């Protein structure tokens, strides 16, 4: 089974967003996420239209905002620092 263009786009979007956040945390220069997504779309997700890409991006953004409450509740219940929780570096309790 192979990935659909939509699934490929979601994968690359997630990776790029994660790398962008980590780069900013480490004081690295800003990535050209838009330029990289354009290159990925041209080379890996050719069947997606601009409308499809914008819709997927909007859906991912909406999900990220909606999931923030879940992450915040989990962090509070498990004693995780908000930065650890948001960046996914420490999902275990601090005393483990």
Backbone torsions as a table, in degrees:
resi	resn	phi	psi	omega
1	UNK	NA	137.8	178.6
2	UNK	-111.2	161.7	177.3
3	UNK	-75.5	145.1	172.6
4	UNK	-76.5	166.3	176.9
5	UNK	-60.8	-36.7	177.9
6	UNK	-62.9	-45.8	179.6
7	UNK	-64.5	-40.6	176.8
8	UNK	-60.8	-45.1	-179.8
9	UNK	-61.1	-45.3	179.0
10	UNK	-60.5	-41.6	177.7
11	UNK	-59.3	-53.6	-176.8
12	UNK	-65.6	-38.2	177.0
13	UNK	-61.2	-44.7	179.2
14	UNK	-62.5	-44.9	179.5
15	UNK	-62.1	-48.4	-178.1
16	UNK	-63.6	-40.6	179.0
17	UNK	-64.5	-40.1	179.3
18	UNK	-66.0	-47.6	179.5
19	UNK	-61.9	-38.5	178.9
20	UNK	-62.4	-44.9	179.5
21	UNK	-64.3	-46.0	-179.5
22	UNK	-63.2	-41.6	179.2
23	UNK	-61.0	-43.6	179.0
24	UNK	-63.6	-40.8	179.1
25	UNK	-62.2	-30.9	-178.2
26	UNK	-94.0	7.8	176.6
27	UNK	75.0	19.3	179.2
28	UNK	-81.1	158.2	177.7
29	UNK	-61.0	152.0	178.8
30	UNK	-60.5	140.3	175.7
31	UNK	-82.4	154.5	173.7
32	UNK	-89.9	76.3	-176.2
33	UNK	-61.0	-42.3	179.8
34	UNK	-61.6	-44.8	179.4
35	UNK	-64.1	-41.1	179.2
36	UNK	-67.1	-40.0	178.3
37	UNK	-65.7	-35.2	176.8
38	UNK	-63.5	-43.5	178.8
39	UNK	-65.0	-41.7	178.3
40	UNK	-62.8	-44.9	-179.2
41	UNK	-61.0	-45.0	-179.6
42	UNK	-64.4	-37.0	-172.3
43	UNK	-100.4	-25.2	-173.9
44	UNK	-122.4	-19.0	-175.0
45	UNK	-133.7	50.3	-171.8
46	UNK	-60.7	-27.3	-175.5
47	UNK	-79.0	-12.2	-179.1
48	UNK	-80.1	133.6	175.7
49	UNK	-84.7	167.0	176.1
50	UNK	-58.6	-39.4	178.0
51	UNK	-61.4	-44.1	178.2
52	UNK	-59.4	-45.8	-177.3
53	UNK	-62.8	-45.6	179.1
54	UNK	-63.4	-39.2	178.8
55	UNK	-65.3	-45.3	178.7
56	UNK	-61.2	-45.6	-179.4
57	UNK	-60.5	-44.0	178.4
58	UNK	-62.6	-40.3	178.9
59	UNK	-65.3	-40.9	178.6
60	UNK	-65.4	-43.4	179.0
61	UNK	-62.1	-44.4	178.6
62	UNK	-61.5	-43.0	179.3
63	UNK	-65.0	-39.6	178.9
64	UNK	-61.5	-44.3	178.6
65	UNK	-66.5	-42.4	-179.4
66	UNK	-65.6	-37.0	-178.1
67	UNK	-75.5	-16.0	-179.0
68	UNK	-55.6	-39.3	179.1
69	UNK	-61.3	-42.5	179.5
70	UNK	-62.6	-46.2	179.7
71	UNK	-62.9	-41.2	179.9
72	UNK	-64.2	-43.8	178.9
73	UNK	-63.5	-43.2	178.8
74	UNK	-61.7	-44.3	-179.2
75	UNK	-62.0	-43.3	179.6
76	UNK	-64.6	-42.1	-178.9
77	UNK	-68.9	-27.3	-174.3
78	UNK	-111.0	7.4	175.6
79	UNK	69.0	23.5	178.6
80	UNK	-84.2	145.0	174.4
81	UNK	-69.4	145.5	-177.1
82	UNK	-60.1	-37.3	179.2
83	UNK	-68.0	-40.0	177.0
84	UNK	-61.9	-44.7	-177.3
85	UNK	-64.4	-46.5	-175.0
86	UNK	-69.1	-30.1	-177.7
87	UNK	-97.2	-3.0	173.7
88	UNK	71.8	15.9	-177.7
89	UNK	-84.8	-22.6	-175.9
90	UNK	-143.9	93.3	-179.5
91	UNK	-99.7	-2.4	176.7
92	UNK	-90.6	160.9	174.4
93	UNK	-63.6	147.4	-176.7
94	UNK	-63.1	-28.4	-177.0
95	UNK	-85.7	1.8	179.1
96	UNK	-85.7	NA	NA
